Amino acid sequence: MAIPITNIPVLTGEVAERFITQCDYNARNLAGSHWSQKDEERFLAYEERQRQKRKERLSRTV
């Protein structure tokens, strides 16, 4: 099934300037969380444990 090609709107002039200003504000003031090496390592360790558990469960059912 084909997907029709549609025009993509391009912001120009004052609208584009307001959009960029709002994006900059959001990036500075509304950022949800900050990257943390410690948090990332904890998450990756958790992910690895879950992967091992899943592997163990699958090997028991086979």
N, C-alpha and C positions, 0 to 999 in steps of 0.2 A: 504494500500500500504506500503510495507516494504522499509526501508531506508537502503542501503548497509553500512556495517561497513567499515570505511576506516582507514588507519594508520594515526596517528597524529605525525607530525614531532617533534623531541625533539632536542633542541639546545644543543650542547656540545662544550667544549673547548673554543677556541678563539672567535668563533661566539657567544657563550652564554655570555662570558664576555663583548663583545662589546654591545650586546643587553641590558644587565643589566646596563652598563655604560650609554647608551643612554636613558634608562628609567629613571634613576636617574636624569640625566640632564633635561629631559623633565618635571619631577615632580617639580624640583626646579625652572626652568626658564620659562617654558611655561604654567604654570597653568593659566587657563582662569579667574577664579574668586575665591574669598575667601568666606568661609561660614560666614554669618552674622546673628545673632539671630534676629536683627531688620528686616532684609530683609525677613527672613523666616516667621516671624510673620505677616508681611504685605501680603506676598503671601498666607499664610493660611487663613487670613481674607478675601482676595479677592476670594479665592476658595470657602469659605463658602457662601459669598454673591452670587456668581454665582450658587451654588447649590440651594440656597433658591429661586432665580429668576426662575430657571428651574422648581422647584417644583411648584411654583405659576402658571407658564404658563401651566403646565400639568394639574393642578387642574381646571383651567378655561376652558380647552378644553373638559374635561370629563363631 
